[in-house]
C-alpha cells in the first residue's frame, strides 16, 4: 500500500520543523519557485463545448465550481472530465432503464446487461477524479481545504457553560 496521501505544500510549510523544512525535516520547495494559483472568486468558468448544456454533466459543472472554492482555472480540464463522465453515466443509466438489468445472450439465455459493468467502471473513474479535486469528505480532509466543525465545540463560552452545568448536576 502506498500510504496516506501527501499533505498539501501549504500545510507542510505551516507545520514545518523549521523554516524551509516539513515536520519530518525534509526540505520544502523554495517559495520563489512555487507558482501562485488564483481563485475564481466564486465565478463559474464557461461550460466546455464537450458538455451538453442540458446534461447531468452541465449541472455537475455548476455545482462543482459553486461548492469547491479551492479549485482554480488550472483544474478546469479535470473538472471537465468529471462532468463528461457524469453525462456518460447518466446516458448509460437511461439506456439501462430502457433495456433492463438482463438481456438475452447469443444462446437465448438471460445474462446481466453489460451496461452494469460500464456504469460501475465509470462511477469508479468519477470517484477517482473527485478525490483528485478534493470533492469527497476524506479528500477534503487530506488536502486541508475544508473541515466540518461543531459550532458548539468551537465556542469557548458554550464549552465553559456546558462544563459548569455538568458539574452542577453531579454535585446535587
N, C-alpha and C positions, 0 to 999 in steps of 0.2 A: 504494500500500500504506500502511496506517495506521501502520506502525512497531511496535516492541515494545510490549507492554502496560505500563501504568503500574505502577511499583513500589508495594507497599503503603505506606500512610502511615507505619507504624512504621519501615520500612526507610528511607524518605526522611528521616524525622526523625533517625534514628540516624546516617546517612551525610551529614547536612547540612553545608553550608559554615560556617554559624554558627547560633546559636540562632534558631529560627523560620524558617530558610531550608533548602531542599534543596540537593543537590550542585550544581545549576545556578544557585543563587542565588535561586530563585523562593520567594515567601512561602508558608509552610505554614499550614493552618488553625490557629486558636487552639485549644490543647488544652482550654480550657474549653468550647468548642463541640462537641468530639468526643464522641460517645456511646460509653460503655464497654459492650462486649458481653461477656456472661458465658458461660463454657464450660459444658458439660453435665456435667462431671466424670465422664465415662465412662458416663453413663446414656443409654439409648436412649429417645427420645420414643415415646409410643404411636403405633401404626400408624394412619394416617388411614383413615377409612371407605371412601375411594375405592380402596383397595388390598385385594384379596382376600388373607386371611391364608395361603392355600395357594398363592399365585402366586410367580412368579420375582421380582416386584416386592417382595414381603414379605421374601424372603431378601436382596434387594439393600438394602432399608431397614436391616436389622440390620447388614449388612456395612459400609455407608457410615458409620453412626454409630459403629461399633466402630473402624474404621480411620482415620477423619478427625477427630481430636480438636479441630481448629481450627474446626469448624462449631459454630454456636450455634443457639438456638431461632429466631433471625431467619432462618435458612437452611432452616427446615422446609418451606416451600412449594416451593422449588426442588428439594429432595431428593425431595419427594413427586412432583413432575413427572417426575424421572428414573425413579423406581420405577414410576409409572403407565405410562410409555413402555416400560419394561423388560417389564412384563406384556403390553402390546400386542404387542411384538416377539416374545415367546415364543409368544403365541397365533397370530401370523401364521406363525411357523416351523412350528408344529404343523399348521396348515392347508396350508402349502406341502408338507409331507411327505405329507399325505393326497392332495392334488390333483396333485402332481408339478410339475416345473420347466416343463413345457409343457402348454398347454391347447388345446382345439380352438376356432378362431376362428369368426366368423359365416359364413365361406365354406367351412368344413370344413378349413381349413389349420391346421397346428400353429403356435402362437406362444408366446413366453415368458409365463409366468404373471405377471400384474400385481402379485402379492404380492412379487415380487423387487424391484421398484422401491419399493414401500411399506416393505419391510424395510430397504432401503438408506437411504431417507429418514429412517426412524425412528432408525436407527443414527447417522446424521449429527446428528440433533437431540439424541440422548442424549450424544454426544461433546461437542457444544457446551455442553450443560448441565454435563457433568462438568468441562470446562475452567473454567467459571464458579466451580465449587466447589473447584477445586484438586485434582481427583481423577485427573489424569493426571500423569506424571512431569514434563513441561515446565511444566504449570500450577503444580505444587507449587513448582518452582524459581522461577518468575516471582513467585509470591505470597510466597516466602520462608518457607513453613510447614514444609518438610521438606527434608532433604538426605541423600543417601546418601554415607557416608564410608568410606574404607578404614581399618579399625581398626589395621592395621599402620602406616599412614602417620600416624595421629593420635597414636601412642605415641612420645614423643621418645626413650625409651631404645631401643626397637626400631630407630628410624632410625639412631641412633649405632652400634648393634651391626652393622647392615647395612652402613653405610659402612666400619666397621673391617674387616669380613670381606671386603669388596670390595677394599680397599687391600691387605690381607694376601695376597690371591690374585694381585694384579698383581706384587707385589714378589718372589714366589717363583719 
